[in-house]
Amino acid sequence: CYTECFGMKLLRKRDVPEEKYTNAFLGFGPEDSNFALELTYNYGVDKYDIGAGFGHFAIAHEDVYKLAETIKSSSCCKITREPGPVKGGSTVIAFAPDPDGYMFELIQRGPTPEPLCQVMLRVGELDRSIMFYEKALGMKLLRKKDVPQYKYTIAMMGYAEEDKTTVLELTYNYGVTEYNKGNAYAQVAIGTDDVYKSAEAVELVTKELGGKILRQPGPLPGLNTKITSFLDPDGWKVVLVDHADFLKELH
């Protein structure tokens, strides 16, 4: 589905029989310079609950109408929202779920160095989430848009402009403060130059805004890649990975 319908490349695959899982990493460019999706198969598990909190991943494409036709002609994916302008705007979008039910928004956009352009998560208090990602991870608020006629507000968070990199789209639906997160979507991983300093900064912010450290910084057994992980105030998991260690792991 990801290669045939969405045009991604299989970047690498690893089987870890002692832990009974297999990973596949897919994206539009090398992992050392592009965002990648990590798909995990746990031996013997064929179904997961995606929950109501995860929204979608997004792919930017120069011709969404053409991409939608490619998806329709495939045997593994389908279009659930036909291509056309977004409500109240002019940007052409479409929606296509993968075979496991993960939703992909297809966004018409000019050439971009990062087609895998969004991860959308729903949050219960938008200003708190914006402040958390600014303070804990150094992200910038790129754009905020309130859509009162449909009772939601979005905030785009990231490290560069939306057409240059992958951004986190945080969505607040009026009056909804909690979501069932299911057991399918796992985490976002972000590179850092120093997991120890990053973990200290995150811990300070969790004391102010909520969330908690899940894994203290240190090397992963067997890989020696240093990581730390934590939950944001809504319970979404983030993993910080030592960038230099990750490059060694890749090569």
C-alpha positions in Angstrom: 0.0 0.0 0.0 2.6 2.6 1.0 4.9 1.9 -1.9 2.2 1.2 -4.6 -0.4 3.8 -3.6 1.5 6.6 -1.8 4.8 6.3 -3.7 7.0 5.8 -0.6 10.2 3.7 -0.6 11.0 0.9 1.8 14.1 2.3 3.5 14.9 -0.6 5.7 13.4 -3.6 7.5 14.5 -5.4 10.6 13.3 -8.5 12.4 13.8 -8.9 16.1 12.7 -12.5 16.8 13.8 -12.5 20.5 11.3 -9.6 21.1 8.8 -11.1 18.6 8.4 -8.1 16.3 9.4 -6.8 12.8 9.9 -3.1 11.8 9.7 -1.6 8.4 10.7 2.1 7.8 9.1 3.9 4.9 9.4 7.4 3.5 10.2 9.6 0.6 13.9 10.0 1.3 16.8 8.7 3.4 16.2 8.6 7.2 19.2 10.8 7.9 17.5 13.7 6.1 13.7 12.9 5.9 10.8 11.9 8.1 10.0 8.2 8.1 7.1 6.1 9.1 8.0 3.1 11.3 5.6 0.3 10.8 5.7 -2.4 13.5 4.3 -6.0 13.3 4.1 -7.8 16.6 4.1 -11.6 16.0 0.6 -13.0 16.0 -1.3 -9.7 16.4 -3.5 -8.8 13.4 -5.7 -6.1 14.8 -5.4 -2.9 16.8 -7.7 -0.2 18.1 -6.6 3.1 16.5 -8.8 5.1 18.9 -10.3 8.5 18.5 -7.3 10.7 19.4 -5.0 10.0 16.4 -6.1 12.0 13.4 -4.0 11.4 10.3 -0.7 11.5 8.5 -0.5 13.8 5.5 1.3 13.5 2.2 1.9 16.6 0.0 1.6 15.9 -3.7 1.6 18.1 -6.8 -1.5 16.5 -8.3 -3.9 15.0 -5.7 -6.5 14.2 -8.5 -3.9 12.0 -10.2 -2.7 10.4 -6.9 -6.3 9.6 -6.0 -6.8 7.8 -9.4 -3.6 5.7 -8.7 -5.0 4.8 -5.2 -8.4 3.9 -6.7 -6.8 1.6 -9.2 -4.8 -0.3 -6.6 -6.1 -3.4 -4.8 -5.0 -2.4 -1.3 -6.2 1.2 -0.7 -9.3 3.4 -1.3 -10.3 7.0 -1.3 -12.9 8.0 1.4 -13.0 11.7 0.5 -12.8 12.6 -3.1 -10.3 15.2 -4.2 -11.6 18.8 -4.0 -11.1 22.1 -2.2 -11.1 22.0 1.6 -14.3 23.4 3.2 -14.0 27.2 3.3 -10.7 27.3 1.4 -9.0 26.5 -1.9 -6.4 23.9 -1.1 -7.3 20.6 -2.8 -7.3 17.6 -0.5 -8.4 14.0 -0.4 -8.4 11.3 2.3 -7.3 7.7 2.0 -7.0 5.1 4.8 -4.4 2.4 4.7 -5.4 -1.3 5.0 -5.2 -1.0 8.9 -7.4 2.1 9.1 -4.7 4.7 9.5 -6.0 7.8 7.7 -3.8 9.7 5.2 -4.7 13.3 4.1 -3.5 14.0 0.6 -2.7 17.7 0.2 -2.1 19.4 -3.2 1.1 21.5 -2.9 4.1 22.5 -5.0 7.5 20.6 -5.0 8.6 20.0 -1.4 11.7 18.4 0.1 9.4 16.5 2.6 6.2 15.0 1.1 5.4 13.2 4.4 4.3 16.5 5.8 2.0 16.2 8.9 1.1 14.1 11.9 -2.3 15.2 13.3 -3.1 14.5 16.9 -6.2 15.6 18.9 -5.6 17.5 22.2 -7.8 18.6 25.0 -6.4 22.0 25.7 -4.7 23.7 22.7 -2.8 26.5 24.4 -1.3 24.1 27.0 -0.1 21.8 24.2 1.3 24.7 22.2 3.3 25.9 25.2 4.4 22.4 26.0 5.9 21.7 22.5 7.5 25.2 22.4 9.1 24.9 25.8 9.9 21.1 25.9 11.0 20.6 22.3 11.8 24.1 21.0 9.1 23.9 18.3 7.6 27.1 16.8 3.9 27.8 16.4 3.8 28.1 12.6 0.1 28.7 12.2 -3.1 28.7 14.3 -6.6 28.6 12.8 -10.0 28.7 14.4 -12.9 27.2 12.5 -16.0 28.1 14.6 -18.5 26.9 12.0 -17.1 23.4 12.4 -16.1 23.9 16.1 -12.4 23.1 16.0 -9.1 25.0 16.2 -5.8 23.7 14.8 -2.2 24.7 15.6 0.7 23.7 13.3 4.0 23.1 15.3 7.4 22.5 13.9 11.0 23.5 13.3 10.6 25.0 9.8 7.9 26.2 7.4 5.1 23.7 6.6 6.2 23.3 2.9 9.8 22.5 4.0 9.4 19.8 6.7 7.1 17.6 8.7 4.9 19.4 11.2 2.7 18.4 14.1 -0.9 19.4 13.6 -2.6 19.7 17.0 -6.4 19.8 16.8 -8.8 21.0 19.5 -12.5 20.1 19.1 -14.7 22.4 21.1 -15.6 21.0 24.5 -13.6 17.7 24.0 -10.9 17.3 26.7 -10.0 13.6 26.4 -9.8 10.9 23.7 -9.4 7.2 23.7 -6.0 6.6 22.2 -6.4 2.9 21.4 -3.3 0.7 21.2 -2.1 1.2 17.6 -0.4 4.6 17.1 2.7 4.6 19.2 4.9 7.7 19.1 6.8 10.5 17.3 10.6 10.3 17.4 12.7 13.4 17.2 16.5 13.7 16.9 18.5 15.7 19.5 22.2 16.5 20.1 22.0 15.7 23.8 19.3 13.4 25.2 20.5 14.1 28.8 20.0 17.9 28.5 16.8 17.4 26.5 15.4 15.1 29.2 16.2 17.7 31.9 14.4 20.4 29.9 11.4 18.2 29.3 11.2 17.2 33.0 11.0 20.8 34.0 8.2 21.5 31.6 6.2 18.4 32.7 6.2 19.8 36.2 4.7 23.0 35.0 2.3 21.8 32.3 1.8 18.0 32.8 3.1 14.9 31.1 5.8 12.7 32.5 9.2 11.1 31.7 8.7 7.4 30.7 12.3 6.4 30.1 15.3 8.2 31.6 18.0 9.0 29.1 20.5 6.3 28.3 21.6 3.7 25.7 19.2 1.1 24.3 20.4 -2.5 25.1 22.0 -4.0 22.1 22.0 -0.9 20.0 23.8 1.6 22.2 21.7 4.4 20.7 20.9 6.8 23.5 17.2 7.8 23.9 14.7 9.2 26.3 10.9 9.1 26.1 8.0 11.0 27.7 4.3 11.7 27.5 2.9 15.1 26.7 0.0 16.5 28.8 -2.5 14.6 26.7 -0.6 11.3 27.0 0.9 11.3 23.5 4.4 9.7 23.5 7.5 11.3 22.2 10.9 9.7 21.9 14.1 11.8 21.7 17.0 10.0 19.9 20.7 11.0 20.0 21.3 12.1 16.4 24.9 11.0 16.2 24.0 7.6 17.6 21.1 7.3 15.1 23.4 8.0 12.2 25.8 5.2 13.3 22.8 2.9 13.7 21.8 3.6 10.1 25.2 3.2 8.6 
